[in-house]
Amino acid sequence: MTKGTPSAILNTSLPARFRQIRLELAREPGHPDGESQIAYVIIAPLDENDHIDAETWKKHREACRVARQRPQQPDSLGHLIHRPGGSWAFQYDATANIPDEAGYHFGDEKFVQGEYVSIREEGDMHTFRVVSVSRL
């Protein structure tokens, strides 16, 4: 995995279990209705139980990507990484100037529409709703 600009990947070269997952900020103080413009788009393999598939991730790390979307800002691009001990995080390209963001128990979470997941951003935990999971 590199910290530079990601190279292009043909979707047809990836296993069929790869999905595009969109997460949007759920209700929280300051956002009583949630916020669709505060979002993540993740490209990752899911297993038959809709959990992130660590074995497929190992074989296709470069393809496991994330786009961090915020209003009035360009998307910050990075990779889904599997840390020692089994936790998952987003690691951004060096030019983004964003520290790694950790998924809270991502290994246990089901990535299906309507479920909720938590992400630690700059020391604060935020809840996101899975709004779509689609085939590539």
N, CA, C and O atoms as CSV, one atom per row, in Angstrom:
chain,resi,resn,atom,element,x,y,z
A,1,MET,N,N,0.850,-1.170,0.000
A,1,MET,CA,C,0.000,0.000,0.000
A,1,MET,C,C,0.893,1.229,0.000
A,1,MET,O,O,1.923,1.263,0.675
A,2,THR,N,N,0.492,2.234,-0.760
A,2,THR,CA,C,1.263,3.457,-0.829
A,2,THR,C,C,0.471,4.601,-0.236
A,2,THR,O,O,-0.742,4.510,-0.051
A,3,LYS,N,N,1.172,5.676,0.057
A,3,LYS,CA,C,0.513,6.875,0.576
A,3,LYS,C,C,0.312,7.893,-0.539
A,3,LYS,O,O,-0.186,8.988,-0.280
A,4,GLY,N,N,0.685,7.562,-1.768
A,4,GLY,CA,C,0.529,8.473,-2.888
A,4,GLY,C,C,-0.870,8.378,-3.464
A,4,GLY,O,O,-1.784,7.857,-2.824
A,5,THR,N,N,-1.028,8.883,-4.670
A,5,THR,CA,C,-2.310,8.834,-5.347
A,5,THR,C,C,-2.638,7.398,-5.728
A,5,THR,O,O,-1.806,6.721,-6.331
A,6,PRO,N,N,-3.851,6.909,-5.386
A,6,PRO,CA,C,-4.201,5.525,-5.724
A,6,PRO,C,C,-4.218,5.317,-7.231
A,6,PRO,O,O,-4.608,6.207,-7.986
A,7,SER,N,N,-3.794,4.138,-7.659
A,7,SER,CA,C,-3.828,3.794,-9.075
A,7,SER,C,C,-5.203,3.230,-9.423
A,7,SER,O,O,-5.941,2.774,-8.550
A,8,ALA,N,N,-5.527,3.267,-10.687
A,8,ALA,CA,C,-6.819,2.765,-11.149
A,8,ALA,C,C,-6.884,1.248,-11.011
A,8,ALA,O,O,-5.889,0.551,-11.212
A,9,ILE,N,N,-8.065,0.749,-10.665
A,9,ILE,CA,C,-8.288,-0.694,-10.536
A,9,ILE,C,C,-9.543,-1.034,-11.332
A,9,ILE,O,O,-10.566,-0.362,-11.204
A,10,LEU,N,N,-9.463,-2.067,-12.143
A,10,LEU,CA,C,-10.636,-2.501,-12.891
A,10,LEU,C,C,-11.552,-3.297,-11.965
A,10,LEU,O,O,-11.130,-4.291,-11.375
A,11,ASN,N,N,-12.794,-2.864,-11.838
A,11,ASN,CA,C,-13.738,-3.573,-10.976
A,11,ASN,C,C,-13.894,-5.027,-11.382
A,11,ASN,O,O,-14.106,-5.889,-10.529
A,12,THR,N,N,-13.793,-5.310,-12.671
A,12,THR,CA,C,-13.983,-6.682,-13.148
A,12,THR,C,C,-12.855,-7.609,-12.696
A,12,THR,O,O,-13.001,-8.829,-12.765
A,13,SER,N,N,-11.741,-7.053,-12.236
A,13,SER,CA,C,-10.638,-7.892,-11.778
A,13,SER,C,C,-10.771,-8.264,-10.303
A,13,SER,O,O,-9.957,-9.029,-9.786
A,14,LEU,N,N,-11.784,-7.736,-9.622
A,14,LEU,CA,C,-11.969,-7.996,-8.191
A,14,LEU,C,C,-12.971,-9.126,-7.965
A,14,LEU,O,O,-13.859,-9.347,-8.789
A,15,PRO,N,N,-12.827,-9.842,-6.845
A,15,PRO,CA,C,-13.808,-10.884,-6.520
A,15,PRO,C,C,-15.218,-10.313,-6.411
A,15,PRO,O,O,-15.404,-9.134,-6.111
A,16,ALA,N,N,-16.184,-11.150,-6.654
A,16,ALA,CA,C,-17.588,-10.727,-6.678
A,16,ALA,C,C,-18.083,-10.191,-5.347
A,16,ALA,O,O,-19.101,-9.499,-5.321
A,17,ARG,N,N,-17.413,-10.477,-4.247
A,17,ARG,CA,C,-17.867,-10.030,-2.920
A,17,ARG,C,C,-17.511,-8.575,-2.619
A,17,ARG,O,O,-17.881,-8.061,-1.563
A,18,PHE,N,N,-16.798,-7.900,-3.526
A,18,PHE,CA,C,-16.485,-6.485,-3.297
A,18,PHE,C,C,-17.753,-5.650,-3.422
A,18,PHE,O,O,-18.591,-5.870,-4.297
A,19,ARG,N,N,-17.861,-4.673,-2.503
A,19,ARG,CA,C,-19.036,-3.805,-2.458
A,19,ARG,C,C,-18.607,-2.351,-2.317
A,19,ARG,O,O,-17.520,-2.043,-1.828
A,20,GLN,N,N,-19.497,-1.469,-2.760
A,20,GLN,CA,C,-19.371,-0.043,-2.464
A,20,GLN,C,C,-20.350,0.234,-1.338
A,20,GLN,O,O,-21.551,0.003,-1.478
A,21,ILE,N,N,-19.837,0.729,-0.222
A,21,ILE,CA,C,-20.633,0.951,0.984
A,21,ILE,C,C,-20.662,2.447,1.259
A,21,ILE,O,O,-19.608,3.078,1.347
A,22,ARG,N,N,-21.840,3.019,1.395
A,22,ARG,CA,C,-21.960,4.444,1.716
A,22,ARG,C,C,-22.460,4.593,3.143
A,22,ARG,O,O,-23.503,4.052,3.509
A,23,LEU,N,N,-21.699,5.338,3.950
A,23,LEU,CA,C,-22.057,5.648,5.327
A,23,LEU,C,C,-22.335,7.140,5.427
A,23,LEU,O,O,-21.571,7.948,4.900
A,24,GLU,N,N,-23.425,7.515,6.099
A,24,GLU,CA,C,-23.751,8.924,6.309
A,24,GLU,C,C,-23.926,9.174,7.801
A,24,GLU,O,O,-24.393,8.307,8.540
A,25,LEU,N,N,-23.544,10.374,8.232
A,25,LEU,CA,C,-23.631,10.727,9.642
A,25,LEU,C,C,-25.061,10.554,10.142
A,25,LEU,O,O,-26.010,11.054,9.538
A,26,ALA,N,N,-25.199,9.837,11.261
A,26,ALA,CA,C,-26.513,9.618,11.879
A,26,ALA,C,C,-26.820,10.799,12.809
A,26,ALA,O,O,-26.011,11.715,12.958
A,27,ARG,N,N,-27.997,10.759,13.424
A,27,ARG,CA,C,-28.386,11.813,14.362
A,27,ARG,C,C,-27.356,11.942,15.472
A,27,ARG,O,O,-26.857,10.947,15.998
A,28,GLU,N,N,-27.048,13.184,15.817
A,28,GLU,CA,C,-26.195,13.468,16.952
A,28,GLU,C,C,-26.367,14.949,17.283
A,28,GLU,O,O,-26.939,15.690,16.484
A,29,PRO,N,N,-25.887,15.394,18.438
A,29,PRO,CA,C,-25.989,16.817,18.762
A,29,PRO,C,C,-25.389,17.661,17.641
A,29,PRO,O,O,-24.293,17.381,17.156
A,30,GLY,N,N,-26.106,18.675,17.247
A,30,GLY,CA,C,-25.665,19.514,16.134
A,30,GLY,C,C,-26.167,19.040,14.785
A,30,GLY,O,O,-26.129,19.789,13.809
A,31,HIS,N,N,-26.636,17.804,14.723
A,31,HIS,CA,C,-27.176,17.225,13.485
A,31,HIS,C,C,-28.379,16.360,13.851
A,31,HIS,O,O,-28.315,15.136,13.740
A,32,PRO,N,N,-29.488,16.992,14.290
A,32,PRO,CA,C,-30.635,16.197,14.781
A,32,PRO,C,C,-31.270,15.289,13.732
A,32,PRO,O,O,-31.965,14.334,14.080
A,33,ASP,N,N,-31.038,15.575,12.457
A,33,ASP,CA,C,-31.571,14.730,11.383
A,33,ASP,C,C,-30.480,13.941,10.681
A,33,ASP,O,O,-30.725,13.326,9.643
A,34,GLY,N,N,-29.278,13.956,11.240
A,34,GLY,CA,C,-28.147,13.353,10.556
A,34,GLY,C,C,-27.641,14.324,9.503
A,34,GLY,O,O,-28.095,15.466,9.438
A,35,GLU,N,N,-26.705,13.876,8.680
A,35,GLU,CA,C,-26.159,14.756,7.637
A,35,GLU,C,C,-25.619,13.915,6.492
A,35,GLU,O,O,-24.607,13.228,6.629
A,36,SER,N,N,-26.308,13.981,5.365
A,36,SER,CA,C,-25.913,13.160,4.210
A,36,SER,C,C,-24.622,13.642,3.556
A,36,SER,O,O,-23.978,12.879,2.836
A,37,GLN,N,N,-24.231,14.894,3.792
A,37,GLN,CA,C,-23.005,15.403,3.179
A,37,GLN,C,C,-21.758,15.086,4.007
A,37,GLN,O,O,-20.638,15.330,3.558
A,38,ILE,N,N,-21.946,14.547,5.205
A,38,ILE,CA,C,-20.823,14.049,5.998
A,38,ILE,C,C,-20.878,12.534,5.847
A,38,ILE,O,O,-21.690,11.856,6.477
A,39,ALA,N,N,-19.997,12.023,5.000
A,39,ALA,CA,C,-20.147,10.623,4.589
A,39,ALA,C,C,-18.797,9.985,4.282
A,39,ALA,O,O,-17.770,10.652,4.156
A,40,TYR,N,N,-18.851,8.671,4.170
A,40,TYR,CA,C,-17.725,7.858,3.713
A,40,TYR,C,C,-18.252,6.934,2.626
A,40,TYR,O,O,-19.365,6.417,2.719
A,41,VAL,N,N,-17.448,6.736,1.604
A,41,VAL,CA,C,-17.727,5.717,0.602
A,41,VAL,C,C,-16.553,4.744,0.675
A,41,VAL,O,O,-15.400,5.122,0.468
A,42,ILE,N,N,-16.865,3.497,0.970
A,42,ILE,CA,C,-15.851,2.472,1.181
A,42,ILE,C,C,-15.977,1.406,0.103
A,42,ILE,O,O,-17.083,0.980,-0.231
A,43,ILE,N,N,-14.857,0.982,-0.431
A,43,ILE,CA,C,-14.804,-0.169,-1.330
A,43,ILE,C,C,-14.123,-1.286,-0.547
A,43,ILE,O,O,-12.951,-1.171,-0.188
A,44,ALA,N,N,-14.859,-2.369,-0.283
A,44,ALA,CA,C,-14.318,-3.456,0.539
A,44,ALA,C,C,-15.039,-4.759,0.225
A,44,ALA,O,O,-16.182,-4.747,-0.232
A,45,PRO,N,N,-14.368,-5.885,0.473
A,45,PRO,CA,C,-15.035,-7.186,0.305
A,45,PRO,C,C,-15.831,-7.529,1.557
A,45,PRO,O,O,-15.373,-7.306,2.677
A,46,LEU,N,N,-17.013,-8.068,1.356
A,46,LEU,CA,C,-17.838,-8.537,2.471
A,46,LEU,C,C,-18.010,-10.039,2.353
A,46,LEU,O,O,-18.119,-10.574,1.250
A,47,ASP,N,N,-18.033,-10.719,3.492
A,47,ASP,CA,C,-18.235,-12.162,3.471
A,47,ASP,C,C,-19.729,-12.486,3.385
A,47,ASP,O,O,-20.557,-11.588,3.236
A,48,GLU,N,N,-20.061,-13.763,3.478
A,48,GLU,CA,C,-21.461,-14.194,3.343
A,48,GLU,C,C,-22.345,-13.681,4.474
A,48,GLU,O,O,-23.570,-13.719,4.356
A,49,ASN,N,N,-21.749,-13.198,5.577
A,49,ASN,CA,C,-22.508,-12.627,6.693
A,49,ASN,C,C,-22.463,-11.103,6.705
A,49,ASN,O,O,-22.867,-10.480,7.687
A,50,ASP,N,N,-21.979,-10.502,5.626
A,50,ASP,CA,C,-21.905,-9.046,5.455
A,50,ASP,C,C,-20.920,-8.361,6.388
A,50,ASP,O,O,-21.074,-7.180,6.698
A,51,HIS,N,N,-19.899,-9.106,6.841
A,51,HIS,CA,C,-18.792,-8.543,7.598
A,51,HIS,C,C,-17.634,-8.304,6.633
A,51,HIS,O,O,-17.567,-8.934,5.578
A,52,ILE,N,N,-16.720,-7.395,6.987
A,52,ILE,CA,C,-15.537,-7.204,6.149
A,52,ILE,C,C,-14.756,-8.513,6.112
A,52,ILE,O,O,-14.485,-9.116,7.151
A,53,ASP,N,N,-14.403,-8.938,4.921
A,53,ASP,CA,C,-13.705,-10.209,4.702
A,53,ASP,C,C,-12.192,-9.968,4.756
A,53,ASP,O,O,-11.597,-9.504,3.784
A,54,ALA,N,N,-11.582,-10.286,5.892
A,54,ALA,CA,C,-10.154,-10.020,6.102
A,54,ALA,C,C,-9.268,-10.814,5.151
A,54,ALA,O,O,-8.239,-10.306,4.708
A,55,GLU,N,N,-9.640,-12.037,4.831
A,55,GLU,CA,C,-8.813,-12.855,3.935
A,55,GLU,C,C,-8.791,-12.272,2.523
A,55,GLU,O,O,-7.734,-12.208,1.895
A,56,THR,N,N,-9.938,-11.853,2.030
A,56,THR,CA,C,-9.977,-11.239,0.698
A,56,THR,C,C,-9.283,-9.883,0.729
A,56,THR,O,O,-8.605,-9.511,-0.228
A,57,TRP,N,N,-9.447,-9.140,1.825
A,57,TRP,CA,C,-8.742,-7.867,1.974
A,57,TRP,C,C,-7.228,-8.073,1.813
A,57,TRP,O,O,-6.569,-7.299,1.118
A,58,LYS,N,N,-6.677,-9.114,2.454
A,58,LYS,CA,C,-5.238,-9.376,2.380
A,58,LYS,C,C,-4.764,-9.524,0.941
A,58,LYS,O,O,-3.673,-9.074,0.590
A,59,LYS,N,N,-5.571,-10.144,0.125
A,59,LYS,CA,C,-5.190,-10.415,-1.261
A,59,LYS,C,C,-5.393,-9.211,-2.174
A,59,LYS,O,O,-4.817,-9.151,-3.260
A,60,HIS,N,N,-6.213,-8.246,-1.737
A,60,HIS,CA,C,-6.572,-7.110,-2.597
A,60,HIS,C,C,-6.513,-5.795,-1.820
A,60,HIS,O,O,-7.404,-4.957,-1.966
A,61,ARG,N,N,-5.495,-5.602,-1.011
A,61,ARG,CA,C,-5.380,-4.410,-0.156
A,61,ARG,C,C,-5.488,-3.109,-0.932
A,61,ARG,O,O,-6.184,-2.185,-0.512
A,62,GLU,N,N,-4.808,-3.038,-2.051
A,62,GLU,CA,C,-4.785,-1.797,-2.830
A,62,GLU,C,C,-6.186,-1.388,-3.295
A,62,GLU,O,O,-6.453,-0.200,-3.475
A,63,ALA,N,N,-7.067,-2.349,-3.489
A,63,ALA,CA,C,-8.422,-2.061,-3.962
A,63,ALA,C,C,-9.360,-1.609,-2.838
A,63,ALA,O,O,-10.443,-1.094,-3.119
A,64,CYS,N,N,-8.972,-1.789,-1.588
A,64,CYS,CA,C,-9.838,-1.463,-0.440
A,64,CYS,C,C,-9.637,0.002,-0.087
A,64,CYS,O,O,-8.686,0.366,0.604
A,65,ARG,N,N,-10.529,0.814,-0.563
A,65,ARG,CA,C,-10.350,2.263,-0.507
A,65,ARG,C,C,-11.478,2.942,0.250
A,65,ARG,O,O,-12.524,2.354,0.525
A,66,VAL,N,N,-11.224,4.209,0.578
A,66,VAL,CA,C,-12.225,5.026,1.247
A,66,VAL,C,C,-12.155,6.443,0.685
A,66,VAL,O,O,-11.078,6.956,0.383
A,67,ALA,N,N,-13.316,7.059,0.554
A,67,ALA,CA,C,-13.410,8.481,0.225
A,67,ALA,C,C,-14.157,9.140,1.383
A,67,ALA,O,O,-15.291,8.770,1.685
A,68,ARG,N,N,-13.527,10.103,2.021
A,68,ARG,CA,C,-14.119,10.857,3.135
A,68,ARG,C,C,-14.741,12.107,2.530
A,68,ARG,O,O,-14.035,12.925,1.940
A,69,GLN,N,N,-16.048,12.263,2.669
A,69,GLN,CA,C,-16.761,13.371,2.051
A,69,GLN,C,C,-17.250,14.350,3.115
A,69,GLN,O,O,-17.878,13.961,4.101
A,70,ARG,N,N,-16.950,15.622,2.892
A,70,ARG,CA,C,-17.374,16.687,3.786
A,70,ARG,C,C,-17.865,17.854,2.940
A,70,ARG,O,O,-17.352,18.082,1.844
A,71,PRO,N,N,-18.863,18.602,3.440
A,71,PRO,CA,C,-19.380,19.736,2.669
A,71,PRO,C,C,-18.277,20.771,2.393
A,71,PRO,O,O,-17.420,21.020,3.242
A,72,GLN,N,N,-18.311,21.347,1.235
A,72,GLN,CA,C,-17.403,22.426,0.838
A,72,GLN,C,C,-15.925,22.013,0.820
A,72,GLN,O,O,-15.047,22.875,0.853
A,73,GLN,N,N,-15.643,20.710,0.769
A,73,GLN,CA,C,-14.257,20.238,0.734
A,73,GLN,C,C,-14.131,19.151,-0.330
A,73,GLN,O,O,-15.080,18.407,-0.581
A,74,PRO,N,N,-12.960,19.063,-0.952
A,74,PRO,CA,C,-12.762,17.926,-1.869
A,74,PRO,C,C,-12.705,16.628,-1.054
A,74,PRO,O,O,-12.340,16.638,0.122
A,75,ASP,N,N,-13.064,15.533,-1.682
A,75,ASP,CA,C,-12.988,14.237,-1.004
A,75,ASP,C,C,-11.551,13.945,-0.597
A,75,ASP,O,O,-10.615,14.229,-1.345
A,76,SER,N,N,-11.382,13.382,0.580
A,76,SER,CA,C,-10.086,12.894,1.036
A,76,SER,C,C,-10.044,11.402,0.743
A,76,SER,O,O,-10.932,10.657,1.158
A,77,LEU,N,N,-9.012,10.967,0.027
A,77,LEU,CA,C,-8.926,9.583,-0.407
A,77,LEU,C,C,-7.914,8.817,0.424
A,77,LEU,O,O,-6.881,9.355,0.819
A,78,GLY,N,N,-8.221,7.562,0.682
A,78,GLY,CA,C,-7.317,6.730,1.447
A,78,GLY,C,C,-7.633,5.263,1.267
A,78,GLY,O,O,-8.303,4.865,0.314
A,79,HIS,N,N,-7.139,4.460,2.204
A,79,HIS,CA,C,-7.299,3.011,2.152
A,79,HIS,C,C,-7.900,2.479,3.442
A,79,HIS,O,O,-7.719,3.058,4.513
A,80,LEU,N,N,-8.608,1.382,3.325
A,80,LEU,CA,C,-9.069,0.617,4.476
A,80,LEU,C,C,-7.897,-0.260,4.888
A,80,LEU,O,O,-7.380,-1.036,4.085
A,81,ILE,N,N,-7.479,-0.134,6.150
A,81,ILE,CA,C,-6.347,-0.934,6.616
A,81,ILE,C,C,-6.769,-1.808,7.791
A,81,ILE,O,O,-7.684,-1.471,8.543
A,82,HIS,N,N,-6.083,-2.934,7.927
A,82,HIS,CA,C,-6.322,-3.874,9.023
A,82,HIS,C,C,-5.122,-3.758,9.942
A,82,HIS,O,O,-4.006,-4.119,9.569
A,83,ARG,N,N,-5.353,-3.258,11.131
A,83,ARG,CA,C,-4.263,-3.009,12.079
A,83,ARG,C,C,-3.909,-4.272,12.858
A,83,ARG,O,O,-4.705,-5.207,12.939
A,84,PRO,N,N,-2.700,-4.288,13.433
A,84,PRO,CA,C,-2.343,-5.397,14.323
A,84,PRO,C,C,-3.388,-5.499,15.444
A,84,PRO,O,O,-3.825,-4.481,15.983
A,85,GLY,N,N,-3.774,-6.691,15.780
A,85,GLY,CA,C,-4.804,-6.883,16.797
A,85,GLY,C,C,-6.190,-7.030,16.197
A,85,GLY,O,O,-7.135,-7.383,16.904
A,86,GLY,N,N,-6.328,-6.761,14.889
A,86,GLY,CA,C,-7.589,-7.014,14.211
A,86,GLY,C,C,-8.511,-5.834,13.993
A,86,GLY,O,O,-9.573,-6.008,13.394
A,87,SER,N,N,-8.159,-4.632,14.453
A,87,SER,CA,C,-9.059,-3.495,14.233
A,87,SER,C,C,-8.897,-2.948,12.812
A,87,SER,O,O,-7.879,-3.176,12.158
A,88,TRP,N,N,-9.905,-2.235,12.356
A,88,TRP,CA,C,-9.910,-1.640,11.016
A,88,TRP,C,C,-9.822,-0.131,11.143
A,88,TRP,O,O,-10.304,0.446,12.117
A,89,ALA,N,N,-9.202,0.512,10.150
A,89,ALA,CA,C,-9.076,1.963,10.165
A,89,ALA,C,C,-8.997,2.475,8.729
A,89,ALA,O,O,-8.804,1.710,7.784
A,90,PHE,N,N,-9.150,3.785,8.596
A,90,PHE,CA,C,-8.957,4.467,7.323
A,90,PHE,C,C,-7.631,5.210,7.418
A,90,PHE,O,O,-7.404,5.973,8.357
A,91,GLN,N,N,-6.760,4.984,6.444
A,91,GLN,CA,C,-5.478,5.669,6.380
A,91,GLN,C,C,-5.491,6.518,5.118
A,91,GLN,O,O,-5.646,6.012,4.007
A,92,TYR,N,N,-5.325,7.823,5.317
A,92,TYR,CA,C,-5.445,8.755,4.197
A,92,TYR,C,C,-4.101,9.041,3.560
A,92,TYR,O,O,-3.044,8.861,4.166
A,93,ASP,N,N,-4.176,9.492,2.321
A,93,ASP,CA,C,-2.982,9.876,1.592
A,93,ASP,C,C,-2.317,11.035,2.322
A,93,ASP,O,O,-2.992,11.833,2.971
A,94,ALA,N,N,-1.014,11.129,2.218
A,94,ALA,CA,C,-0.226,12.119,2.961
A,94,ALA,C,C,-0.702,13.546,2.715
A,94,ALA,O,O,-0.628,14.384,3.614
A,95,THR,N,N,-1.188,13.832,1.515
A,95,THR,CA,C,-1.608,15.197,1.199
A,95,THR,C,C,-2.905,15.595,1.890
A,95,THR,O,O,-3.228,16.782,1.935
A,96,ALA,N,N,-3.657,14.643,2.428
A,96,ALA,CA,C,-4.940,14.949,3.066
A,96,ALA,C,C,-4.772,15.597,4.436
A,96,ALA,O,O,-5.679,16.286,4.904
A,97,ASN,N,N,-3.624,15.389,5.088
A,97,ASN,CA,C,-3.391,15.935,6.432
A,97,ASN,C,C,-4.482,15.540,7.421
A,97,ASN,O,O,-4.882,16.345,8.263
A,98,ILE,N,N,-4.957,14.315,7.321
A,98,ILE,CA,C,-5.975,13.791,8.234
A,98,ILE,C,C,-5.365,12.574,8.931
A,98,ILE,O,O,-4.819,11.688,8.273
A,99,PRO,N,N,-5.457,12.531,10.262
A,99,PRO,CA,C,-4.940,11.337,10.946
A,99,PRO,C,C,-5.793,10.116,10.618
A,99,PRO,O,O,-6.942,10.247,10.196
A,100,ASP,N,N,-5.223,8.930,10.814
A,100,ASP,CA,C,-6.000,7.703,10.622
A,100,ASP,C,C,-7.280,7.782,11.442
A,100,ASP,O,O,-7.289,8.336,12.541
A,101,GLU,N,N,-8.349,7.233,10.909
A,101,GLU,CA,C,-9.632,7.185,11.613
A,101,GLU,C,C,-9.980,5.717,11.836
A,101,GLU,O,O,-9.907,4.907,10.912
A,102,ALA,N,N,-10.355,5.384,13.054
A,102,ALA,CA,C,-10.597,3.989,13.419
A,102,ALA,C,C,-12.082,3.656,13.388
A,102,ALA,O,O,-12.916,4.411,13.886
A,103,GLY,N,N,-12.392,2.512,12.793
A,103,GLY,CA,C,-13.739,1.972,12.864
A,103,GLY,C,C,-13.904,1.250,14.188
A,103,GLY,O,O,-13.051,0.448,14.568
A,104,TYR,N,N,-14.978,1.521,14.885
A,104,TYR,CA,C,-15.205,0.902,16.191
A,104,TYR,C,C,-15.830,-0.469,15.991
A,104,TYR,O,O,-16.977,-0.574,15.555
A,105,HIS,N,N,-15.087,-1.515,16.305
A,105,HIS,CA,C,-15.527,-2.907,16.165
A,105,HIS,C,C,-16.008,-3.233,14.747
A,105,HIS,O,O,-16.962,-3.991,14.569
A,106,PHE,N,N,-15.343,-2.656,13.743
A,106,PHE,CA,C,-15.727,-2.934,12.355
A,106,PHE,C,C,-15.697,-4.424,12.048
A,106,PHE,O,O,-16.486,-4.891,11.226
A,107,GLY,N,N,-14.822,-5.174,12.677
A,107,GLY,CA,C,-14.738,-6.602,12.428
A,107,GLY,C,C,-15.998,-7.353,12.832
A,107,GLY,O,O,-16.272,-8.437,12.315
A,108,ASP,N,N,-16.766,-6.778,13.755
A,108,ASP,CA,C,-18.007,-7.400,14.237
A,108,ASP,C,C,-19.252,-6.838,13.564
A,108,ASP,O,O,-20.336,-7.408,13.688
A,109,GLU,N,N,-19.105,-5.730,12.856
A,109,GLU,CA,C,-20.266,-5.037,12.291
A,109,GLU,C,C,-20.740,-5.686,10.990
A,109,GLU,O,O,-19.949,-6.186,10.190
A,110,LYS,N,N,-22.073,-5.658,10.811
A,110,LYS,CA,C,-22.667,-6.083,9.542
A,110,LYS,C,C,-22.876,-4.838,8.698
A,110,LYS,O,O,-23.478,-3.863,9.148
A,111,PHE,N,N,-22.381,-4.880,7.486
A,111,PHE,CA,C,-22.537,-3.753,6.577
A,111,PHE,C,C,-23.725,-4.010,5.658
A,111,PHE,O,O,-23.579,-4.434,4.511
A,112,VAL,N,N,-24.905,-3.737,6.206
A,112,VAL,CA,C,-26.163,-3.853,5.460
A,112,VAL,C,C,-26.932,-2.555,5.634
A,112,VAL,O,O,-26.811,-1.874,6.653
A,113,GLN,N,N,-27.716,-2.227,4.633
A,113,GLN,CA,C,-28.484,-0.987,4.660
A,113,GLN,C,C,-29.328,-0.915,5.936
A,113,GLN,O,O,-30.012,-1.871,6.304
A,114,GLY,N,N,-29.261,0.250,6.605
A,114,GLY,CA,C,-30.040,0.486,7.806
A,114,GLY,C,C,-29.287,0.243,9.105
A,114,GLY,O,O,-29.726,0.693,10.163
A,115,GLU,N,N,-28.152,-0.466,9.043
A,115,GLU,CA,C,-27.347,-0.708,10.247
A,115,GLU,C,C,-26.537,0.544,10.578
A,115,GLU,O,O,-26.424,1.456,9.759
A,116,TYR,N,N,-25.981,0.577,11.777
A,116,TYR,CA,C,-25.175,1.697,12.245
A,116,TYR,C,C,-23.778,1.212,12.592
A,116,TYR,O,O,-23.601,0.104,13.098
A,117,VAL,N,N,-22.783,2.058,12.313
A,117,VAL,CA,C,-21.392,1.784,12.671
A,117,VAL,C,C,-20.807,3.063,13.267
A,117,VAL,O,O,-21.307,4.160,13.019
A,118,SER,N,N,-19.754,2.910,14.048
A,118,SER,CA,C,-19.117,4.074,14.664
A,118,SER,C,C,-17.689,4.230,14.161
A,118,SER,O,O,-16.984,3.252,13.909
A,119,ILE,N,N,-17.283,5.497,14.021
A,119,ILE,CA,C,-15.945,5.832,13.549
A,119,ILE,C,C,-15.367,6.902,14.472
A,119,ILE,O,O,-16.030,7.888,14.795
A,120,ARG,N,N,-14.118,6.686,14.892
A,120,ARG,CA,C,-13.425,7.673,15.725
A,120,ARG,C,C,-12.698,8.647,14.806
A,120,ARG,O,O,-11.785,8.270,14.072
A,121,GLU,N,N,-13.123,9.910,14.862
A,121,GLU,CA,C,-12.523,10.982,14.070
A,121,GLU,C,C,-11.885,11.987,15.016
A,121,GLU,O,O,-12.574,12.595,15.835
A,122,GLU,N,N,-10.592,12.161,14.910
A,122,GLU,CA,C,-9.856,13.141,15.718
A,122,GLU,C,C,-10.228,13.057,17.196
A,122,GLU,O,O,-10.429,14.078,17.853
A,123,GLY,N,N,-10.318,11.834,17.710
A,123,GLY,CA,C,-10.575,11.615,19.123
A,123,GLY,C,C,-12.028,11.528,19.528
A,123,GLY,O,O,-12.324,11.133,20.656
A,124,ASP,N,N,-12.947,11.886,18.643
A,124,ASP,CA,C,-14.381,11.846,18.946
A,124,ASP,C,C,-15.058,10.713,18.179
A,124,ASP,O,O,-14.760,10.474,17.008
A,125,MET,N,N,-15.968,10.022,18.855
A,125,MET,CA,C,-16.707,8.919,18.238
A,125,MET,C,C,-17.987,9.472,17.602
A,125,MET,O,O,-18.718,10.242,18.225
A,126,HIS,N,N,-18.246,9.069,16.353
A,126,HIS,CA,C,-19.452,9.471,15.630
A,126,HIS,C,C,-20.123,8.228,15.060
A,126,HIS,O,O,-19.461,7.272,14.657
A,127,THR,N,N,-21.438,8.264,15.038
A,127,THR,CA,C,-22.217,7.145,14.515
A,127,THR,C,C,-22.649,7.464,13.088
A,127,THR,O,O,-23.111,8.565,12.788
A,128,PHE,N,N,-22.487,6.472,12.220
A,128,PHE,CA,C,-22.877,6.597,10.816
A,128,PHE,C,C,-23.858,5.489,10.483
A,128,PHE,O,O,-23.773,4.379,11.008
A,129,ARG,N,N,-24.796,5.815,9.593
A,129,ARG,CA,C,-25.785,4.848,9.121
A,129,ARG,C,C,-25.345,4.313,7.776
A,129,ARG,O,O,-24.900,5.073,6.915
A,130,VAL,N,N,-25.466,3.017,7.592
A,130,VAL,CA,C,-25.188,2.409,6.302
A,130,VAL,C,C,-26.400,2.716,5.409
A,130,VAL,O,O,-27.489,2.190,5.636
A,131,VAL,N,N,-26.206,3.560,4.405
A,131,VAL,CA,C,-27.342,3.950,3.557
A,131,VAL,C,C,-27.403,3.153,2.259
A,131,VAL,O,O,-28.457,3.074,1.627
A,132,SER,N,N,-26.274,2.561,1.858
A,132,SER,CA,C,-26.327,1.695,0.676
A,132,SER,C,C,-25.138,0.761,0.660
A,132,SER,O,O,-24.048,1.088,1.129
A,133,VAL,N,N,-25.382,-0.405,0.108
A,133,VAL,CA,C,-24.357,-1.418,-0.136
A,133,VAL,C,C,-24.662,-1.958,-1.525
A,133,VAL,O,O,-25.700,-2.583,-1.745
A,134,SER,N,N,-23.746,-1.710,-2.466
A,134,SER,CA,C,-24.017,-2.120,-3.836
A,134,SER,C,C,-22.838,-2.860,-4.431
A,134,SER,O,O,-21.691,-2.661,-4.030
A,135,ARG,N,N,-23.135,-3.714,-5.392
A,135,ARG,CA,C,-22.101,-4.449,-6.128
A,135,ARG,C,C,-21.334,-3.459,-6.982
A,135,ARG,O,O,-21.874,-2.441,-7.415
A,136,LEU,N,N,-20.068,-3.770,-7.221
A,136,LEU,CA,C,-19.266,-2.921,-8.115
A,136,LEU,C,C,-19.624,-3.208,-9.553
A,136,LEU,O,O,-19.062,-2.598,-10.463
